[in-house]
């Protein structure tokens, strides 16, 4: 804590502002990023359903005319989109009939198609609905669309008997969003740093430099002769300097008056030829005046400033009553009438 208090305002204030900015702006950008992800998912789902609808029409017509080469061309063309990883046609026997990956053709879909769920095939065919699922872990969409694969010769038995399976990756789109968010954070940070440079400059000119001058003038001041205190501060710093100057002037005045009174007291004692002593009970230190020592027949250097010097010179017959009176005095009780001598 002491180290923190010793830090300069030029370091402490900008560091505090940077931490607050990063926390607040980072939270805002993170929430915006999550919202943009949700919006991207909605848009990508719509695009994927549109692609599935187009393939339903084109593939159904081709397969009903037994034009598999043309159907394969539609599948390969749809897979040219960089985000489309897999386009495949699966019949009701879970066999891959068409695929943009030729090694997957005529293979069992559950084993060859990444992300494929065979239990959805009957639901898609029977309910004639396009199902789109999101895999957050893999950052991709998977679509299942019903498809008619019966030839024209079987016109009385036209029904959905296959599905179009599409795997659509969102990684590049999410990466673009993350890059954009990071770029915005960097841009805002650079703006903040430029602002902080100006802020540090103003703090240095208006606060730090006047305070340093003020501290230097205080360190070099003579309380008995306060010649100069720096008064170059603005605002609250200037008020602090003026208040301290008034305080120093008042202390100096009181010190001067006290010195005059002490001199009068010393002159009075010297004129009366009285010996005095003063005891600081907390420290145990005692002041014995020169005249007090002379009255006892001692020189200045014979008696030290310690209470034991006085205690050792109390008459043995009075020692008990002296300590009894001292204890009563410290307790706030009336003193006994006994007198003691030294």
C-alpha positions as CSV (number, residue, x, y, z in Angstrom):
1,X,0.0,0.0,0.0
2,X,2.9,2.4,0.8
3,X,4.5,1.7,-2.6
4,X,1.2,2.5,-4.3
5,X,0.9,5.8,-2.4
6,X,4.4,6.7,-3.5
7,X,3.6,6.4,-7.2
8,X,3.5,9.6,-9.2
9,X,0.1,10.8,-10.4
10,X,1.5,10.8,-13.9
11,X,1.7,7.0,-13.7
12,X,-1.2,6.2,-11.4
13,X,-4.0,8.2,-13.1
14,X,-3.2,7.0,-16.7
15,X,-2.8,3.4,-15.5
16,X,-6.2,3.6,-13.7
17,X,-7.9,5.1,-16.8
18,X,-6.4,2.4,-19.1
19,X,-7.6,-0.4,-16.8
20,X,-11.1,1.1,-16.6
21,X,-11.2,1.7,-20.4
22,X,-10.1,-1.9,-21.3
23,X,-12.6,-3.4,-18.9
24,X,-15.5,-1.3,-20.1
25,X,-14.7,-1.2,-23.8
26,X,-13.7,-4.9,-23.8
27,X,-17.1,-5.8,-22.2
28,X,-18.9,-3.6,-24.8
29,X,-17.0,-5.1,-27.7
30,X,-17.5,-8.7,-26.4
31,X,-21.3,-8.1,-26.2
32,X,-21.3,-6.6,-29.7
33,X,-19.3,-9.6,-30.9
34,X,-21.8,-12.1,-29.5
35,X,-24.7,-10.1,-31.0
36,X,-22.9,-10.0,-34.4
37,X,-22.4,-13.8,-34.1
38,X,-26.1,-14.3,-33.5
39,X,-26.9,-12.1,-36.5
40,X,-24.4,-13.9,-38.6
41,X,-25.9,-17.2,-37.7
42,X,-29.4,-16.0,-38.7
43,X,-28.2,-14.7,-42.0
44,X,-26.1,-17.8,-42.8
45,X,-29.1,-20.0,-41.9
46,X,-31.2,-18.1,-44.4
47,X,-28.5,-18.3,-47.1
48,X,-28.2,-22.0,-46.4
49,X,-31.9,-22.6,-46.7
50,X,-31.9,-20.6,-50.0
51,X,-29.0,-22.8,-51.3
52,X,-30.9,-26.0,-50.2
53,X,-34.1,-24.8,-51.9
54,X,-32.2,-24.2,-55.2
55,X,-30.6,-27.6,-55.0
56,X,-34.0,-29.2,-54.3
57,X,-35.4,-27.9,-57.6
58,X,-32.3,-28.5,-59.8
59,X,-31.4,-31.9,-58.4
60,X,-35.0,-33.2,-58.3
61,X,-35.5,-32.4,-62.0
62,X,-32.1,-33.9,-63.0
63,X,-32.6,-37.1,-61.0
64,X,-36.2,-37.6,-62.1
65,X,-34.8,-37.5,-65.7
66,X,-32.0,-39.8,-64.7
67,X,-29.4,-37.2,-65.6
68,X,-26.9,-38.0,-62.8
69,X,-24.0,-36.2,-64.5
70,X,-25.9,-33.0,-64.6
71,X,-27.0,-33.5,-61.0
72,X,-23.3,-34.1,-60.0
73,X,-22.5,-30.8,-61.8
74,X,-25.0,-29.0,-59.6
75,X,-23.5,-30.5,-56.5
76,X,-20.0,-29.6,-57.5
77,X,-21.0,-26.0,-58.4
78,X,-22.7,-25.5,-55.1
79,X,-19.6,-26.7,-53.3
80,X,-17.5,-23.9,-55.0
81,X,-18.5,-21.6,-52.2
82,X,-15.5,-21.4,-49.9
83,X,-17.8,-21.8,-46.8
84,X,-19.5,-24.9,-48.2
85,X,-17.5,-28.0,-47.0
86,X,-19.9,-30.8,-48.0
87,X,-22.8,-31.2,-50.5
88,X,-24.2,-34.7,-50.7
89,X,-27.4,-36.5,-51.7
90,X,-28.3,-39.4,-49.5
91,X,-31.1,-41.9,-50.4
92,X,-33.5,-43.5,-48.0
93,X,-31.1,-46.4,-47.5
94,X,-28.5,-44.0,-46.0
95,X,-26.3,-44.4,-49.1
96,X,-24.4,-41.4,-50.6
97,X,-25.6,-41.0,-54.2
98,X,-23.9,-37.7,-55.1
99,X,-21.2,-35.8,-53.3
100,X,-18.7,-33.0,-54.0
101,X,-16.1,-35.5,-52.6
102,X,-16.0,-38.3,-55.1
103,X,-14.5,-40.8,-52.6
104,X,-17.8,-40.5,-50.6
105,X,-20.0,-41.6,-53.4
106,X,-21.9,-45.0,-52.9
107,X,-20.6,-45.2,-49.3
108,X,-22.6,-45.4,-46.1
109,X,-23.4,-41.8,-45.1
110,X,-23.0,-42.2,-41.4
111,X,-19.5,-43.4,-41.9
112,X,-18.3,-41.0,-44.6
113,X,-20.1,-37.7,-44.0
114,X,-18.7,-35.6,-41.2
115,X,-21.5,-34.2,-39.0
116,X,-24.2,-36.3,-40.6
117,X,-27.0,-37.6,-38.3
118,X,-28.9,-40.5,-39.9
119,X,-31.8,-40.4,-37.5
120,X,-32.9,-37.1,-39.1
121,X,-33.5,-38.6,-42.5
122,X,-36.9,-40.0,-41.9
123,X,-38.0,-36.8,-40.2
124,X,-36.9,-34.7,-43.1
125,X,-38.5,-37.0,-45.7
126,X,-41.8,-37.6,-43.9
127,X,-42.4,-34.0,-42.7
128,X,-41.0,-32.3,-45.8
129,X,-39.0,-29.7,-43.8
130,X,-35.5,-28.2,-44.0
131,X,-33.6,-28.7,-40.8
132,X,-30.6,-26.5,-40.0
133,X,-28.4,-27.3,-37.0
134,X,-25.6,-25.2,-35.4
135,X,-22.5,-26.8,-34.1
136,X,-20.8,-24.2,-31.9
137,X,-17.8,-26.4,-31.2
138,X,-17.0,-26.8,-34.9
139,X,-18.4,-23.4,-35.8
140,X,-20.5,-24.7,-38.7
141,X,-24.1,-25.2,-39.9
142,X,-25.5,-28.4,-41.1
143,X,-28.7,-28.5,-43.3
144,X,-31.0,-31.4,-44.3
145,X,-33.4,-30.8,-47.1
146,X,-35.9,-33.4,-48.6
147,X,-35.4,-34.4,-52.2
148,X,-37.5,-36.3,-54.8
149,X,-35.3,-38.9,-56.5
150,X,-38.1,-41.0,-58.3
151,X,-37.9,-41.0,-62.1
152,X,-40.7,-39.7,-64.3
153,X,-41.7,-43.3,-65.2
154,X,-42.9,-43.8,-61.6
155,X,-45.3,-40.8,-61.7
156,X,-47.8,-42.5,-59.4
157,X,-45.2,-42.9,-56.7
158,X,-43.7,-39.4,-56.5
159,X,-42.5,-38.7,-53.0
160,X,-39.5,-37.6,-51.1
161,X,-37.1,-40.5,-50.8
162,X,-33.8,-38.8,-50.2
163,X,-32.1,-35.8,-48.5
164,X,-29.6,-33.1,-49.5
165,X,-26.9,-32.8,-46.9
166,X,-25.0,-29.5,-46.7
167,X,-22.2,-28.7,-44.2
168,X,-21.5,-24.9,-44.1
169,X,-18.5,-23.6,-42.2
170,X,-18.7,-20.3,-40.2
171,X,-15.1,-20.2,-39.1
172,X,-14.0,-17.6,-41.7
173,X,-17.0,-15.4,-40.9
174,X,-16.4,-15.7,-37.2
175,X,-12.7,-15.0,-37.7
176,X,-13.6,-11.9,-39.7
177,X,-15.8,-10.7,-36.8
178,X,-13.1,-11.3,-34.2
179,X,-10.6,-9.5,-36.4
180,X,-13.0,-6.6,-36.7
181,X,-13.6,-6.5,-33.0
182,X,-9.8,-6.6,-32.2
183,X,-9.2,-3.9,-34.8
184,X,-11.8,-1.7,-33.2
185,X,-10.3,-2.3,-29.7
186,X,-6.8,-1.4,-31.0
187,X,-8.2,1.7,-32.7
188,X,-10.0,2.9,-29.6
189,X,-6.9,2.1,-27.5
190,X,-4.7,4.3,-29.8
191,X,-7.2,7.1,-29.5
192,X,-7.1,6.6,-25.7
193,X,-3.3,6.7,-25.7
194,X,-3.2,9.9,-27.7
195,X,-5.8,11.4,-25.3
196,X,-3.8,10.1,-22.3
197,X,-0.6,11.8,-23.6
198,X,-2.4,15.1,-23.6
199,X,-3.9,14.3,-20.2
200,X,-0.5,13.4,-18.7
201,X,1.0,16.6,-20.1
202,X,-1.8,18.8,-18.6
203,X,-1.6,16.9,-15.2
204,X,2.2,17.4,-15.2
205,X,1.9,21.2,-16.0
206,X,-1.1,21.9,-13.7
207,X,-0.6,19.6,-10.8
208,X,2.7,17.6,-10.6
209,X,5.2,20.4,-11.3
210,X,3.5,22.9,-9.0
211,X,3.3,20.3,-6.2
212,X,7.0,19.4,-6.6
213,X,8.0,23.0,-6.4
214,X,5.7,23.4,-3.4
215,X,7.3,20.4,-1.6
216,X,10.8,21.7,-2.4
217,X,10.0,25.1,-0.9
218,X,8.6,23.4,2.2
219,X,11.7,21.2,2.7
220,X,13.9,24.3,2.6
221,X,11.7,26.6,4.7
222,X,12.9,28.1,8.0
223,X,9.9,28.1,10.4
224,X,11.3,31.2,12.1
225,X,11.9,33.0,8.8
226,X,9.4,31.8,6.2
227,X,10.8,33.8,3.3
228,X,9.3,32.0,0.3
229,X,6.8,29.2,-0.6
230,X,6.0,28.4,-4.2
231,X,2.5,29.7,-5.1
232,X,2.4,28.8,-8.8
233,X,-0.4,26.2,-8.6
234,X,-3.8,26.4,-10.2
235,X,-7.2,25.6,-8.7
236,X,-7.1,23.3,-5.6
237,X,-3.3,23.1,-5.7
238,X,-3.2,26.9,-5.5
239,X,-5.7,26.8,-2.6
240,X,-3.5,24.2,-0.8
241,X,-0.4,26.4,-1.2
242,X,-2.2,29.5,0.1
243,X,-3.7,27.6,3.1
244,X,-0.2,26.2,3.9
245,X,1.3,29.7,3.6
246,X,-1.3,31.0,6.1
247,X,-0.6,28.1,8.4
248,X,3.2,28.7,8.3
249,X,2.7,32.4,9.0
250,X,0.5,31.6,12.0
251,X,3.0,29.0,13.4
252,X,5.8,31.5,12.9
253,X,3.9,34.2,14.7
254,X,2.9,31.8,17.6
255,X,6.5,30.6,17.9
256,X,7.8,34.2,18.1
257,X,5.3,35.1,20.8
258,X,6.2,31.9,22.7
259,X,9.9,32.8,22.5
260,X,9.1,36.2,24.0
261,X,7.1,34.7,26.8
262,X,9.8,32.1,27.5
263,X,12.4,34.9,27.6
264,X,10.2,36.8,30.1
265,X,9.8,33.7,32.2
266,X,13.6,33.1,32.2
267,X,14.3,36.7,33.1
268,X,11.8,36.5,36.0
269,X,13.4,33.4,37.3
270,X,16.9,34.8,37.1
271,X,15.8,38.0,38.8
272,X,14.1,36.1,41.6
273,X,17.0,33.6,42.0
274,X,14.6,30.7,42.2
275,X,15.4,27.2,41.3
276,X,12.9,25.4,39.1
277,X,12.5,21.9,37.7
278,X,10.0,20.4,35.1
279,X,9.2,16.7,34.9
280,X,8.0,15.0,31.7
281,X,6.2,12.0,33.2
282,X,5.9,10.1,29.9
283,X,9.6,10.1,29.0
284,X,10.9,10.4,32.6
285,X,13.1,13.3,31.6
286,X,13.4,16.2,34.0
287,X,14.7,19.7,33.5
288,X,16.6,21.1,36.4
289,X,17.6,24.7,36.2
290,X,21.1,25.9,36.9
291,X,20.0,27.8,40.0
292,X,18.2,24.7,41.3
293,X,21.4,22.7,41.1
294,X,23.4,25.6,42.8
295,X,20.9,25.7,45.7
296,X,21.7,22.0,46.4
297,X,25.4,22.7,46.2
298,X,26.0,21.1,42.8
299,X,27.5,22.3,39.5
300,X,25.6,22.0,36.3
301,X,27.4,18.9,35.1
302,X,26.9,17.0,38.5
303,X,23.2,16.3,38.0
304,X,21.7,14.8,34.8
305,X,18.2,15.3,33.5
306,X,16.7,12.2,34.9
307,X,13.9,11.8,37.6
308,X,16.2,9.4,39.5
309,X,18.3,12.5,40.4
310,X,15.4,14.0,42.3
311,X,14.2,10.7,43.7
312,X,17.6,9.9,45.2
313,X,17.6,13.2,47.0
314,X,14.3,12.8,48.8
315,X,14.8,12.4,52.6
316,X,14.3,8.7,53.5
317,X,11.7,9.6,56.2
318,X,9.6,11.4,53.5
319,X,10.0,8.8,50.8
320,X,6.9,6.8,51.6
321,X,4.6,9.9,51.9
322,X,6.1,11.4,48.6
323,X,5.2,8.3,46.6
324,X,1.9,8.2,48.3
325,X,1.2,11.8,47.2
326,X,2.4,11.0,43.7
327,X,0.1,8.1,43.4
328,X,-2.8,10.2,44.7
329,X,-1.9,12.9,42.3
330,X,-1.9,10.6,39.3
331,X,-5.2,9.1,40.5
332,X,-6.7,12.5,40.8
333,X,-7.2,12.3,44.6
334,X,-6.4,15.0,47.2
335,X,-2.8,15.1,48.4
336,X,-1.9,14.4,52.0
337,X,-0.8,17.3,54.3
338,X,2.6,15.9,54.8
339,X,5.6,17.8,53.4
340,X,8.8,16.4,52.1
341,X,12.2,18.0,51.5
342,X,15.2,17.4,49.4
